[in-house]
Amino acid sequence: MPPLLSACSCREAQEELLEFQEGSRELEAELEAQLGQAEHRTKDLQSENHRLKNEIETLKVTAGMWQNRSNNLCSHRFLFLCPHVLLI
């Protein structure tokens, strides 16, 4: 190969390498940004999940209290309407 072609090829390869490195840095920055957003979204979803689980537990307790109250009212109503029935 003539020296001129070899130097030209070397310069082209160097330019391609620099372009590749620049593109790689841009891609890495973009991926880092996406990762940060995904981590933030994950944290938000975990907080919302925790809040909803607490709400479910509160609703279960409330439902249980209403169920007990309803059962007591039904028992009292039964005893009032049917006093002759002996409950053991």
N, CA, C and O of each residue as an XYZ file, in Angstrom:
352
protein
N       0.836     -1.180      0.000
C       0.000      0.000      0.000
C       0.877      1.239      0.000
O       1.918      1.288      0.655
N       0.435      2.235     -0.747
C       1.186      3.482     -0.698
C       0.972      4.153      0.648
O      -0.104      4.004      1.227
N       1.940      4.880      1.168
C       1.836      5.512      2.480
C       0.660      6.477      2.577
O       0.090      6.628      3.657
N       0.276      7.134      1.483
C      -0.818      8.093      1.506
C      -2.146      7.397      1.827
O      -2.937      7.909      2.619
N      -2.387      6.254      1.226
C      -3.616      5.513      1.487
C      -3.642      5.001      2.920
O      -4.689      5.020      3.567
N      -2.533      4.558      3.405
C      -2.463      4.044      4.764
C      -2.761      5.149      5.779
O      -3.486      4.909      6.744
N      -2.230      6.324      5.587
C      -2.477      7.448      6.490
C      -3.935      7.867      6.399
O      -4.550      8.205      7.411
N      -4.488      7.846      5.202
C      -5.884      8.203      4.997
C      -6.790      7.207      5.712
O      -7.735      7.601      6.396
N      -6.505      5.932      5.555
C      -7.300      4.888      6.208
C      -7.213      5.008      7.722
O      -8.200      4.810      8.431
N      -6.036      5.330      8.202
C      -5.839      5.479      9.642
C      -6.660      6.666     10.157
O      -7.281      6.574     11.216
N      -6.665      7.753      9.432
C      -7.418      8.948      9.837
C      -8.921      8.652      9.809
O      -9.647      9.063     10.714
N      -9.385      7.954      8.792
C     -10.805      7.592      8.715
C     -11.208      6.687      9.884
O     -12.273      6.853     10.479
N     -10.352      5.750     10.189
C     -10.626      4.845     11.298
C     -10.670      5.619     12.610
O     -11.497      5.339     13.478
N      -9.779      6.589     12.748
C      -9.745      7.403     13.960
C     -11.018      8.244     14.083
O     -11.582      8.375     15.169
N     -11.466      8.815     12.955
C     -12.703      9.595     12.950
C     -13.909      8.720     13.286
O     -14.782      9.119     14.056
N     -13.946      7.544     12.710
C     -15.034      6.621     13.013
C     -15.044      6.236     14.484
O     -16.103      6.127     15.102
N     -13.848      6.030     15.040
C     -13.744      5.691     16.451
C     -14.272      6.839     17.312
O     -15.016      6.607     18.265
N     -13.893      8.070     16.983
C     -14.372      9.233     17.741
C     -15.886      9.376     17.640
O     -16.543      9.682     18.634
N     -16.445      9.159     16.460
C     -17.896      9.215     16.274
C     -18.589      8.135     17.099
O     -19.612      8.370     17.741
N     -17.994      6.942     17.059
C     -18.552      5.844     17.836
C     -18.527      6.166     19.330
O     -19.511      5.942     20.036
N     -17.403      6.691     19.806
C     -17.284      7.028     21.223
C     -18.287      8.114     21.615
O     -18.890      8.038     22.686
N     -18.467      9.107     20.775
C     -19.427     10.175     21.054
C     -20.853      9.620     21.111
O     -21.619      9.935     22.021
N     -21.191      8.793     20.126
C     -22.509      8.162     20.113
C     -22.710      7.278     21.335
O     -23.798      7.233     21.910
N     -21.662      6.582     21.721
C     -21.730      5.713     22.887
C     -21.979      6.530     24.162
O     -22.770      6.125     25.014
N     -21.310      7.665     24.292
C     -21.521      8.527     25.462
C     -22.952      9.077     25.488
O     -23.581      9.148     26.544
N     -23.451      9.462     24.316
C     -24.823      9.965     24.244
C     -25.821      8.878     24.626
O     -26.770      9.127     25.371
N     -25.601      7.692     24.118
C     -26.485      6.573     24.439
C     -26.426      6.239     25.925
O     -27.455      5.975     26.547
N     -25.231      6.250     26.487
C     -25.083      5.971     27.915
C     -25.832      7.016     28.751
O     -26.502      6.669     29.724
N     -25.717      8.292     28.373
C     -26.419      9.361     29.099
C     -27.933      9.178     28.999
O     -28.658      9.365     29.976
N     -28.394      8.811     27.815
C     -29.834      8.580     27.617
C     -30.321      7.401     28.465
O     -31.380      7.472     29.088
N     -29.551      6.334     28.483
C     -29.920      5.157     29.267
C     -29.891      5.454     30.765
O     -30.743      4.971     31.511
N     -28.922      6.241     31.202
C     -28.857      6.644     32.609
C     -30.093      7.451     32.990
O     -30.653      7.263     34.070
N     -30.518      8.351     32.102
C     -31.714      9.157     32.361
C     -32.951      8.259     32.444
O     -33.784      8.429     33.334
N     -33.068      7.312     31.526
C     -34.206      6.390     31.541
C     -34.204      5.536     32.802
O     -35.257      5.273     33.383
N     -33.019      5.106     33.221
C     -32.903      4.307     34.439
C     -33.342      5.128     35.650
O     -34.056      4.624     36.516
N     -32.924      6.375     35.712
C     -33.346      7.244     36.815
C     -34.846      7.415     36.858
O     -35.452      7.381     37.929
N     -35.451      7.598     35.689
C     -36.914      7.733     35.623
C     -37.599      6.441     36.052
O     -38.599      6.470     36.769
N     -37.061      5.316     35.613
C     -37.658      4.018     35.972
C     -37.538      3.770     37.474
O     -38.475      3.267     38.092
N     -36.398      4.117     38.065
C     -36.223      3.937     39.510
C     -37.189      4.836     40.280
O     -37.761      4.418     41.287
N     -37.369      6.066     39.807
C     -38.304      6.992     40.459
C     -39.731      6.455     40.365
O     -40.480      6.495     41.341
N     -40.102      5.956     39.194
C     -41.445      5.397     38.990
C     -41.659      4.169     39.881
O     -42.735      3.987     40.452
N     -40.633      3.339     39.992
C     -40.714      2.151     40.844
C     -40.948      2.558     42.302
O     -41.779      1.969     42.993
N     -40.212      3.563     42.758
C     -40.380      4.038     44.131
C     -41.792      4.573     44.346
O     -42.413      4.295     45.372
N     -42.301      5.342     43.380
C     -43.664      5.863     43.476
C     -44.690      4.735     43.543
O     -45.623      4.780     44.344
N     -44.509      3.729     42.700
C     -45.450      2.601     42.675
C     -45.389      1.793     43.967
O     -46.419      1.321     44.448
N     -44.201      1.630     44.530
C     -44.077      0.912     45.788
C     -44.784      1.679     46.915
O     -45.442      1.078     47.764
N     -44.643      2.996     46.911
C     -45.333      3.813     47.919
C     -46.849      3.697     47.767
O     -47.571      3.548     48.753
N     -47.317      3.768     46.530
C     -48.759      3.645     46.276
C     -49.261      2.266     46.680
O     -50.348      2.143     47.244
N     -48.488      1.239     46.399
C     -48.846     -0.132     46.778
C     -48.960     -0.248     48.299
O     -49.904     -0.850     48.809
N     -48.009      0.323     49.012
C     -48.031      0.300     50.476
C     -49.271      1.027     51.000
O     -49.948      0.539     51.904
N     -49.561      2.192     50.427
C     -50.732      2.961     50.848
C     -52.018      2.159     50.622
O     -52.897      2.130     51.483
N     -52.119      1.512     49.463
C     -53.318      0.737     49.137
C     -53.464     -0.490     50.045
O     -54.578     -0.848     50.429
N     -52.346     -1.130     50.385
C     -52.414     -2.263     51.313
C     -52.921     -1.808     52.673
O     -53.723     -2.497     53.304
N     -52.451     -0.640     53.128
C     -52.942     -0.105     54.407
C     -54.434      0.208     54.318
O     -55.183     -0.037     55.264
N     -54.855      0.747     53.190
C     -56.274      1.058     53.007
C     -57.118     -0.215     53.022
O     -58.210     -0.232     53.591
N     -56.621     -1.265     52.404
C     -57.333     -2.551     52.402
C     -57.495     -3.062     53.830
O     -58.575     -3.511     54.214
N     -56.424     -2.992     54.614
C     -56.499     -3.462     56.003
C     -57.514     -2.645     56.798
O     -58.279     -3.197     57.589
N     -57.520     -1.348     56.589
C     -58.486     -0.481     57.271
C     -59.913     -0.854     56.876
O     -60.804     -0.925     57.722
N     -60.118     -1.091     55.584
C     -61.450     -1.470     55.106
C     -61.876     -2.832     55.644
O     -63.053     -3.044     55.934
N     -60.925     -3.754     55.779
C     -61.248     -5.069     56.355
C     -61.712     -4.926     57.798
O     -62.687     -5.552     58.214
N     -61.003     -4.093     58.557
C     -61.387     -3.867     59.953
C     -62.765     -3.236     60.015
O     -63.612     -3.657     60.802
N     -62.989     -2.226     59.187
C     -64.287     -1.546     59.162
C     -65.396     -2.517     58.762
O     -66.463     -2.530     59.375
N     -65.146     -3.320     57.745
C     -66.148     -4.301     57.307
C     -66.436     -5.305     58.419
O     -67.586     -5.694     58.620
N     -65.406     -5.723     59.137
C     -65.598     -6.661     60.240
C     -66.441     -6.049     61.354
O     -67.298     -6.717     61.934
N     -66.188     -4.765     61.648
C     -66.988     -4.097     62.675
C     -68.446     -4.000     62.242
O     -69.346     -4.228     63.050
N     -68.690     -3.666     60.977
C     -70.071     -3.575     60.497
C     -70.737     -4.945     60.481
O     -71.931     -5.062     60.754
N     -69.968     -5.978     60.162
C     -70.513     -7.334     60.158
C     -70.927     -7.738     61.570
O     -72.001     -8.305     61.772
N     -70.069     -7.444     62.540
C     -70.405     -7.755     63.937
C     -71.643     -6.983     64.380
O     -72.526     -7.530     65.040
N     -71.695     -5.729     64.015
C     -72.852     -4.910     64.389
C     -74.132     -5.467     63.766
O     -75.176     -5.550     64.414
N     -74.023     -5.845     62.491
C     -75.180     -6.418     61.801
C     -75.617     -7.722     62.463
O     -76.810     -7.958     62.653
N     -74.650     -8.566     62.813
C     -74.971     -9.831     63.482
C     -75.653     -9.583     64.822
O     -76.617    -10.260     65.180
N     -75.135     -8.601     65.555
C     -75.749     -8.276     66.859
C     -77.169     -7.762     66.679
O     -78.063     -8.139     67.436
N     -77.384     -6.912     65.696
C     -78.732     -6.391     65.444
C     -79.687     -7.509     65.052
O     -80.835     -7.542     65.495
N     -79.203     -8.422     64.221
C     -80.053     -9.547     63.808
C     -80.392    -10.425     65.013
O     -81.524    -10.889     65.150
N     -79.407    -10.651     65.884
C     -79.646    -11.468     67.076
C     -80.660    -10.795     67.985
O     -81.578    -11.445     68.485
N     -80.498     -9.507     68.199
C     -81.439     -8.781     69.059
C     -82.838     -8.747     68.438
O     -83.844     -8.901     69.130
N     -82.877     -8.547     67.145
C     -84.170     -8.517     66.470
C     -84.841     -9.885     66.583
O     -86.046     -9.963     66.819
N     -84.075    -10.959     66.418
C     -84.621    -12.306     66.534
C     -85.162    -12.543     67.938
O     -86.261    -13.069     68.112
N     -84.372    -12.145     68.945
C     -84.820    -12.335     70.326
C     -86.059    -11.506     70.633
O     -86.932    -11.928     71.391
N     -86.124    -10.332     70.038
C     -87.285     -9.468     70.255
C     -88.528    -10.049     69.594
O     -89.614    -10.033     70.173
N     -88.360    -10.565     68.375
C     -89.497    -11.099     67.628
C     -89.883    -12.504     68.056
O     -91.035    -12.915     67.918
N     -88.890    -13.245     68.584
C     -89.149    -14.643     68.960
C     -88.648    -14.892     70.387
O     -87.707    -15.664     70.573
N     -89.243    -14.270     71.381
C     -88.739    -14.421     72.765
C     -88.930    -15.830     73.309
O     -88.254    -16.208     74.265
N     -89.814    -16.604     72.739
C     -90.097    -17.939     73.229
C     -89.007    -18.957     72.826
O     -88.987    -20.072     73.347
N     -88.098    -18.577     71.899
C     -87.047    -19.497     71.455
C     -85.872    -19.396     72.434
O     -85.390    -18.302     72.727
N     -85.425    -20.528     72.926
C     -84.322    -20.559     73.874
C     -83.016    -20.784     73.099
O     -82.863    -21.780     72.392
N     -82.105    -19.864     73.243
C     -80.809    -19.995     72.582
C     -79.789    -20.536     73.562
O     -79.697    -20.081     74.702
N     -79.050    -21.479     73.118
C     -78.008    -22.074     73.980
C     -76.663    -21.564     73.550
O     -75.646    -21.933     74.136
